[in-house]
Amino acid sequence: MNLETTRRDLLKGLTLGAGATLLTPILTQLAAHAAAAPSAVRKRVIFVVQSNGIKPEHLMPTGIARPRHGRPTNAKTEEASLKDHTLHRALEPLAAFKDRLTLLHGLSGRIALSDHSGNHGALGAYPANKGPMGQTIDLALSEALPGVVPHIGLGLAERPDMTMNYQISASARGKTVPIQCSPELAFKGLFGSVARGSGREAFDRRTNLLDFMAEDVKRARGALAGEERAKLDQYLEAFEALRDRQGRIEAIRDKLVANVPDLSDKFKKPTETNRLQAQFDLTAASLIAGLTNVVTLVSGGGGQHYISFPELGIPVGGHHYGHGGGVEGKTAEDCFITVRQYHARLIAGLAKKLQAVKEGDGTMLDNTLIVYLSDSGDGHHPTGYEWPMLLLGDLGGTLKTRGRFLQLPAYGQKDHRTTANLYATLLHAAGKPRDTFGVADPGLRDLDQSGVVNELLA
């Protein structure tokens, strides 16, 4: 009996108790990996959607200038290697992943133009203010890349009591898909089924989930070879991070109960950065566990939902600095860059966690694509002529996204591409090709708006 057969048999013979719900998905993946089965490698897509627009210059590497007045007018695609440039300081936390990035410019999204947010149209490529007119790209990809949980939507709302955001994702016309904005509720919804009866009561008291899994974990680790054991440990570390964060919040709440009259508002709830970090941790845990292959992470977004980040020195919402207002010695531009850097750190942290998990001949990050965009395109009050995006990862080699700056032909030019073309490209890369997506832009009626972004497909 060879080593691989032994590993498969050990995994197959494992009997799990309380930890079955949490451990079965990842153990199934590890068994497939040991057998070198095709299912051991999965493609994954993560959308990180931030409110308040992404200024195109923040996604411009040094040494490449935008037109001093107005928007680009180039008729042909312009490309540069990021190897020869440094990232804008707004993206500095992603410097370690520069060779995996594409800074994508030139897409338009005029069809989803609104005063502040494209709402469902940002991911659906259709009008912003008519509700969900059709499926958004994240839900379309969840059909192309099915998981135990087809799609997970997590986010951060303006206030802690806003537990759902219904303005970003949709499964079909008239069918919104909620973004869960409470990390605690999301945690229970995704992982709470591990406990039943008295165990569920213990879980609801926020005890350590890993206690329910202890014996199963011990048996599973003993049955795994070194590589699979390391991947299981990465999975467990994601739960440890969530547990530790939950414990810190619980400790703060105990103090608040005893000292409510003496504490300021920012100590009456988990901080904004704490909540958003928790959602990124949940994303890592869900992906590593094999629960899902498509996640949408939303920071604000939809309508006029803007987040204040007092712990970053920005105690005002994005609407304030979106209109040019400064705060606490920071200019509006300083505020934009500080908040962008924070989101870039979260994205980099997520990428590092995926990069640390071996999969196939590489890592989970090799088979993942992270798309960073704003629900309002190029600004607080967008024009829609540009919808800059950052792509990290090449989705298992199906995309050409390694170390590139791309300026696609400008709006109105013969070979111009829209967000709809990008979304069609992602579906091609995911193995479920479609040449049209969303609603055509009437301002481009003389152009063929079907097809993909050829510059991105491998």
C-alpha positions as CSV (number, residue, x, y, z in Angstrom):
1,M,0.0,0.0,0.0
2,N,1.6,3.3,-1.0
3,L,1.6,6.5,1.0
4,E,-1.1,8.2,-1.0
5,T,-3.5,5.3,-0.6
6,T,-2.8,5.3,3.1
7,R,-3.6,9.0,3.4
8,R,-6.8,8.5,1.5
9,D,-7.9,5.5,3.6
10,L,-7.2,7.3,6.8
11,L,-9.3,10.2,5.8
12,K,-12.1,8.0,4.5
13,G,-12.1,6.0,7.8
14,L,-12.4,9.0,10.1
15,T,-15.5,9.2,12.2
16,L,-16.4,12.7,13.4
17,G,-18.5,13.8,16.3
18,A,-19.3,17.4,17.3
19,G,-16.8,18.8,14.8
20,A,-18.3,17.1,11.7
21,T,-20.0,20.2,10.4
22,L,-16.9,22.4,10.6
23,L,-14.3,19.7,9.7
24,T,-16.0,17.7,6.9
25,P,-15.7,20.4,4.1
26,I,-11.9,20.9,4.7
27,L,-11.2,17.2,5.2
28,T,-13.0,16.4,1.9
29,Q,-10.7,18.9,0.2
30,L,-7.6,17.4,1.8
31,A,-8.6,13.9,0.8
32,A,-9.1,15.1,-2.8
33,H,-5.7,16.8,-2.6
34,A,-4.1,13.6,-1.4
35,A,-5.6,11.8,-4.3
36,A,-4.5,14.5,-6.7
37,A,-8.1,14.8,-7.8
38,P,-9.2,17.8,-9.9
39,S,-11.6,19.0,-7.2
40,A,-8.6,19.6,-4.9
41,V,-8.1,22.9,-6.8
42,R,-10.9,25.3,-6.8
43,K,-11.2,28.7,-8.3
44,R,-12.4,31.5,-6.0
45,V,-13.5,35.1,-6.5
46,I,-13.7,37.8,-3.8
47,F,-15.2,41.2,-4.5
48,V,-14.2,44.0,-2.1
49,V,-16.6,46.9,-2.7
50,Q,-15.8,50.2,-1.0
51,S,-18.1,53.2,-0.9
52,N,-17.1,56.8,-1.9
53,G,-15.5,56.1,-5.2
54,I,-11.9,55.2,-6.2
55,K,-10.0,58.1,-7.6
56,P,-8.3,56.9,-10.7
57,E,-5.0,58.5,-9.6
58,H,-4.9,56.2,-6.6
59,L,-4.6,53.2,-8.9
60,M,-1.9,54.9,-11.0
61,P,1.7,53.7,-10.5
62,T,4.4,56.4,-10.2
63,G,5.7,57.7,-13.4
64,I,2.5,57.2,-15.3
65,A,0.5,60.4,-15.4
66,R,-3.2,61.1,-16.1
67,P,-4.2,63.9,-18.4
68,R,-3.9,67.2,-16.5
69,H,-7.4,68.2,-17.4
70,G,-10.3,65.9,-18.2
71,R,-10.4,62.2,-18.7
72,P,-8.2,60.0,-20.9
73,T,-8.9,60.0,-24.7
74,N,-6.6,57.2,-25.8
75,A,-7.9,55.1,-28.8
76,K,-5.6,52.1,-28.1
77,T,-4.8,50.1,-25.0
78,E,-1.8,51.4,-23.1
79,E,0.2,49.0,-20.9
80,A,3.1,49.2,-18.5
81,S,4.8,46.7,-16.3
82,L,4.4,47.4,-12.6
83,K,7.9,46.0,-12.1
84,D,9.3,49.3,-13.3
85,H,7.1,51.4,-11.1
86,T,6.1,51.8,-7.5
87,L,2.5,51.9,-6.3
88,H,0.7,55.0,-5.3
89,R,1.0,55.5,-1.6
90,A,-2.7,54.7,-1.2
91,L,-1.9,51.2,-2.2
92,E,1.4,50.8,-0.4
93,P,0.2,47.9,1.8
94,L,-0.1,45.8,-1.4
95,A,3.5,46.3,-2.5
96,A,4.4,42.7,-1.6
97,F,1.8,41.6,-4.2
98,K,2.7,44.0,-7.0
99,D,3.7,41.1,-9.3
100,R,0.2,39.7,-8.9
101,L,-1.7,42.9,-9.5
102,T,-3.4,44.5,-12.5
103,L,-4.4,48.2,-12.1
104,L,-7.3,48.3,-14.6
105,H,-8.3,51.7,-16.1
106,G,-10.6,52.6,-19.0
107,L,-13.7,50.6,-18.2
108,S,-16.9,52.7,-18.1
109,G,-20.1,52.2,-16.2
110,R,-22.3,55.0,-17.4
111,I,-25.3,52.7,-17.4
112,A,-25.1,52.6,-13.6
113,L,-24.5,56.3,-13.1
114,S,-26.0,57.8,-10.0
115,D,-25.3,60.8,-7.7
116,H,-23.5,58.6,-5.1
117,S,-23.8,54.8,-5.6
118,G,-24.5,52.5,-8.5
119,N,-26.2,50.2,-6.0
120,H,-26.9,46.8,-7.7
121,G,-25.8,48.3,-11.0
122,A,-22.2,48.5,-9.8
123,L,-22.0,44.7,-9.9
124,G,-24.9,44.2,-12.3
125,A,-24.0,46.7,-15.1
126,Y,-27.5,48.2,-15.3
127,P,-29.3,51.4,-14.1
128,A,-28.5,52.3,-10.5
129,N,-31.8,53.4,-9.1
130,K,-34.3,50.9,-10.4
131,G,-33.7,48.1,-7.9
132,P,-32.2,44.7,-8.8
133,M,-32.8,44.5,-12.6
134,G,-31.0,41.2,-12.9
135,Q,-28.2,39.0,-11.5
136,T,-25.1,40.7,-10.3
137,I,-21.7,39.3,-11.2
138,D,-20.9,37.8,-7.8
139,L,-24.1,35.7,-7.9
140,A,-23.4,34.7,-11.5
141,L,-20.0,33.5,-10.5
142,S,-21.4,31.6,-7.6
143,E,-23.3,29.5,-10.1
144,A,-20.1,29.0,-12.2
145,L,-18.0,28.2,-9.1
146,P,-20.5,26.4,-6.8
147,G,-19.7,25.8,-3.1
148,V,-21.3,24.3,0.0
149,V,-22.6,27.9,0.5
150,P,-23.0,29.3,-3.0
151,H,-22.3,32.9,-2.0
152,I,-21.3,34.7,1.1
153,G,-22.0,38.5,1.5
154,L,-20.3,40.3,4.4
155,G,-19.9,43.9,5.1
156,L,-19.7,47.0,7.3
157,A,-22.7,49.4,7.5
158,E,-22.9,52.9,8.7
159,R,-24.2,51.9,12.1
160,P,-23.8,48.7,14.2
161,D,-27.6,48.3,14.3
162,M,-27.8,48.1,10.5
163,T,-27.3,44.4,10.2
164,M,-28.1,44.0,6.5
165,N,-27.3,45.8,3.3
166,Y,-29.7,45.0,0.5
167,Q,-28.4,47.4,-2.1
168,I,-25.4,45.7,-3.7
169,S,-26.0,42.0,-4.7
170,A,-28.9,40.3,-6.5
171,S,-29.6,36.7,-7.6
172,A,-32.2,37.7,-10.3
173,R,-34.5,40.5,-11.3
174,G,-36.4,41.7,-8.2
175,K,-34.4,39.4,-5.9
176,T,-31.9,41.1,-3.6
177,V,-29.2,39.2,-1.8
178,P,-28.4,40.5,1.7
179,I,-24.9,41.5,2.8
180,Q,-24.6,40.6,6.5
181,C,-23.1,43.5,8.3
182,S,-22.9,42.0,11.8
183,P,-19.8,39.8,12.2
184,E,-21.4,38.1,15.2
185,L,-24.5,37.1,13.3
186,A,-22.5,36.1,10.3
187,F,-20.3,34.0,12.5
188,K,-23.3,32.2,13.9
189,G,-25.0,31.8,10.5
190,L,-21.9,30.3,9.0
191,F,-20.5,28.2,11.8
192,G,-23.2,28.0,14.5
193,S,-24.6,24.7,13.3
194,V,-21.6,22.9,14.8
195,A,-23.4,22.9,18.2
196,R,-26.8,21.4,19.2
197,G,-28.6,21.2,22.5
198,S,-26.5,22.2,25.5
199,G,-23.6,22.7,23.0
200,R,-25.6,25.3,21.2
201,E,-26.3,27.1,24.5
202,A,-22.6,27.1,25.2
203,F,-21.9,28.4,21.7
204,D,-24.4,31.2,22.2
205,R,-22.5,32.2,25.3
206,R,-19.5,32.8,23.0
207,T,-17.3,30.0,24.3
208,N,-14.5,28.6,22.2
209,L,-15.8,26.8,19.1
210,L,-12.7,24.7,18.9
211,D,-13.6,23.0,22.2
212,F,-16.4,21.3,20.4
213,M,-14.0,20.0,17.8
214,A,-11.0,19.1,20.1
215,E,-11.3,15.3,19.8
216,D,-12.1,15.4,16.1
217,V,-9.2,17.7,15.5
218,K,-6.9,15.4,17.3
219,R,-8.0,12.4,15.3
220,A,-7.9,14.3,12.0
221,R,-4.4,15.7,12.6
222,G,-3.1,12.2,13.4
223,A,-4.5,10.9,10.1
224,L,-3.0,13.6,7.9
225,A,0.4,13.8,6.3
226,G,2.5,16.9,6.9
227,E,1.2,19.0,4.0
228,E,-2.5,18.3,4.7
229,R,-1.9,18.8,8.5
230,A,-0.4,22.2,7.8
231,K,-3.4,23.2,5.8
232,L,-5.7,22.1,8.6
233,D,-3.7,24.1,11.0
234,Q,-4.1,27.2,8.8
235,Y,-7.9,26.6,8.9
236,L,-7.9,26.3,12.7
237,E,-5.8,29.5,13.0
238,A,-8.6,31.4,11.2
239,F,-11.0,30.2,13.8
240,E,-8.6,31.1,16.6
241,A,-8.4,34.7,15.2
242,L,-12.2,34.9,15.1
243,R,-12.4,33.5,18.6
244,D,-9.8,35.9,20.0
245,R,-11.6,38.9,18.4
246,Q,-14.9,37.8,19.7
247,G,-13.4,37.4,23.2
248,R,-12.0,40.9,23.1
249,I,-15.4,42.4,22.1
250,E,-17.1,40.4,24.9
251,A,-14.6,41.7,27.4
252,I,-15.3,45.3,26.3
253,R,-19.0,44.7,26.6
254,D,-18.7,43.5,30.2
255,K,-16.9,46.7,31.1
256,L,-19.5,48.8,29.3
257,V,-22.3,47.3,31.3
258,A,-20.7,48.4,34.5
259,N,-19.5,51.9,33.3
260,V,-22.0,53.1,30.7
261,P,-22.3,56.7,32.0
262,D,-18.6,57.3,31.9
263,L,-17.7,56.0,28.4
264,S,-17.8,57.8,25.0
265,D,-19.7,56.5,22.0
266,K,-16.7,54.8,20.4
267,F,-16.5,52.4,23.3
268,K,-20.2,51.6,23.3
269,K,-19.7,49.3,20.3
270,P,-17.0,47.4,18.5
271,T,-15.0,49.9,16.4
272,E,-15.5,50.1,12.7
273,T,-12.0,48.7,12.0
274,N,-12.7,45.9,14.4
275,R,-16.0,45.0,12.6
276,L,-14.5,45.1,9.1
277,Q,-11.4,43.1,10.2
278,A,-13.7,40.5,11.6
279,Q,-15.5,40.2,8.3
280,F,-12.2,39.7,6.5
281,D,-11.3,37.0,9.0
282,L,-14.7,35.3,8.4
283,T,-13.9,35.4,4.7
284,A,-10.6,33.7,5.2
285,A,-12.1,31.0,7.4
286,S,-15.0,30.4,5.0
287,L,-12.7,30.1,2.0
288,I,-10.1,27.9,3.7
289,A,-12.9,25.7,5.0
290,G,-14.2,25.1,1.6
291,L,-17.6,26.5,2.5
292,T,-17.8,28.9,-0.5
293,N,-15.9,30.0,-3.6
294,V,-17.4,33.5,-3.9
295,V,-17.5,36.2,-1.3
296,T,-18.6,39.8,-1.6
297,L,-17.1,42.1,1.1
298,V,-18.8,45.5,1.2
299,S,-17.5,48.5,3.2
300,G,-20.4,51.0,3.2
301,G,-21.9,51.1,-0.2
302,G,-25.4,51.4,-1.6
303,G,-27.4,54.6,-1.3
304,Q,-25.4,57.1,0.8
305,H,-23.8,54.7,3.3
306,Y,-20.4,56.2,4.3
307,I,-18.3,54.9,7.1
308,S,-16.5,57.0,9.7
309,F,-13.2,55.6,11.0
310,P,-12.4,57.4,14.2
311,E,-9.7,54.9,15.1
312,L,-7.9,56.0,11.9
313,G,-8.2,59.6,12.9
314,I,-11.3,60.2,10.6
315,P,-14.3,60.6,12.9
316,V,-16.6,61.8,10.0
317,G,-18.3,59.9,7.3
318,G,-17.0,59.8,3.7
319,H,-19.6,62.3,2.6
320,H,-17.8,65.0,4.4
321,Y,-14.4,64.5,2.8
322,G,-16.1,63.4,-0.4
323,H,-17.1,67.1,-0.7
324,G,-13.6,68.3,0.1
325,G,-13.9,68.7,3.8
326,G,-10.9,68.0,6.0
327,V,-10.8,66.9,9.6
328,E,-8.3,66.9,12.5
329,G,-5.5,68.4,10.4
330,K,-6.1,66.1,7.5
331,T,-7.1,67.3,4.1
332,A,-9.8,65.5,2.1
333,E,-7.1,63.8,0.1
334,D,-5.4,62.7,3.2
335,C,-8.7,61.1,4.4
336,F,-9.2,59.3,1.1
337,I,-5.7,57.9,1.2
338,T,-5.8,56.9,4.8
339,V,-9.0,55.0,4.3
340,R,-7.7,53.5,1.0
341,Q,-4.5,52.3,2.8
342,Y,-6.6,50.6,5.5
343,H,-8.6,48.7,2.9
344,A,-5.4,47.8,1.1
345,R,-4.0,46.4,4.4
346,L,-7.1,44.2,4.8
347,I,-6.8,42.9,1.2
348,A,-3.1,42.2,1.7
349,G,-3.8,40.4,5.0
350,L,-6.4,38.2,3.3
351,A,-4.1,37.5,0.4
352,K,-1.3,36.5,2.8
353,K,-3.6,34.0,4.5
354,L,-4.6,32.4,1.2
355,Q,-1.0,32.4,0.1
356,A,0.0,30.4,3.2
357,V,-2.3,27.5,2.4
358,K,-0.9,25.0,0.0
359,E,-3.2,23.7,-2.8
360,G,-2.3,21.6,-5.8
361,D,1.2,22.7,-7.0
362,G,0.8,26.1,-5.5
363,T,-1.3,27.9,-2.9
364,M,-5.0,29.0,-2.5
365,L,-4.0,32.5,-3.7
366,D,-2.9,31.0,-7.0
367,N,-6.4,30.0,-7.7
368,T,-8.1,33.1,-6.4
369,L,-9.0,36.5,-7.8
370,I,-9.7,39.5,-5.6
371,V,-11.5,42.4,-7.3
372,Y,-11.3,45.8,-5.5
373,L,-13.7,48.5,-6.8
374,S,-16.1,51.1,-5.6
375,D,-19.9,51.0,-5.9
376,S,-19.7,54.6,-7.2
377,G,-16.9,54.2,-9.8
378,D,-14.4,57.0,-10.1
379,G,-15.6,59.4,-7.4
380,H,-17.9,60.5,-4.6
381,H,-20.0,62.1,-7.3
382,P,-19.0,59.8,-10.2
383,T,-18.9,60.5,-13.9
384,G,-19.2,56.8,-14.9
385,Y,-16.8,57.4,-17.8
386,E,-14.2,55.6,-15.7
387,W,-14.6,52.7,-13.3
388,P,-11.1,51.9,-12.0
389,M,-10.5,48.5,-10.5
390,L,-7.7,46.6,-8.9
391,L,-7.3,42.8,-9.7
392,L,-5.2,40.6,-7.4
393,G,-4.6,37.1,-8.6
394,D,-5.1,35.3,-11.9
395,L,-7.8,32.7,-11.0
396,G,-5.7,29.6,-11.6
397,G,-3.9,31.1,-14.6
398,T,-7.0,31.9,-16.6
399,L,-6.4,35.7,-16.4
400,K,-3.3,37.8,-17.3
401,T,-3.1,39.9,-14.2
402,R,0.5,39.7,-13.1
403,G,2.2,43.0,-12.6
404,R,0.3,45.1,-15.1
405,F,-1.1,48.6,-15.6
406,L,-3.7,48.7,-18.3
407,Q,-5.4,51.8,-19.7
408,L,-8.1,50.4,-22.0
409,P,-9.4,52.6,-24.9
410,A,-11.4,55.6,-23.5
411,Y,-15.1,56.1,-23.5
412,G,-16.5,56.4,-27.1
413,Q,-13.4,54.9,-28.8
414,K,-14.0,52.0,-31.1
415,D,-12.5,49.3,-28.8
416,H,-13.8,50.8,-25.6
417,R,-14.9,48.3,-22.9
418,T,-17.4,48.6,-20.0
419,T,-17.8,46.9,-16.6
420,A,-20.2,44.5,-18.4
421,N,-17.3,43.4,-20.6
422,L,-15.2,42.8,-17.5
423,Y,-17.9,40.7,-15.9
424,A,-18.3,38.6,-19.1
425,T,-14.5,38.1,-19.0
426,L,-14.7,36.8,-15.4
427,L,-17.4,34.3,-16.4
428,H,-15.3,33.1,-19.3
429,A,-12.4,32.6,-16.9
430,A,-14.7,30.8,-14.5
431,G,-15.7,28.3,-17.2
432,K,-19.3,29.6,-17.8
433,P,-18.8,31.9,-20.8
434,R,-21.2,34.7,-21.6
435,D,-20.7,37.4,-24.1
436,T,-23.1,39.9,-22.7
437,F,-23.9,41.0,-19.2
438,G,-26.3,43.5,-17.7
439,V,-27.8,46.3,-19.9
440,A,-26.1,48.0,-22.8
441,D,-25.0,51.7,-22.4
442,P,-27.2,53.8,-24.8
443,G,-24.4,56.3,-25.0
444,L,-22.4,53.7,-26.8
445,R,-25.1,52.5,-29.1
446,D,-22.8,52.8,-32.2
447,L,-20.3,50.4,-30.7
448,D,-20.4,46.6,-30.3
449,Q,-20.7,46.2,-26.5
450,S,-20.6,42.4,-26.4
451,G,-17.6,40.3,-25.7
452,V,-14.8,40.2,-23.2
453,V,-11.7,42.2,-22.3
454,N,-9.3,40.3,-24.5
455,E,-6.3,41.9,-22.8
456,L,-7.1,40.1,-19.6
457,L,-7.9,36.5,-20.8
458,A,-5.0,34.1,-20.7
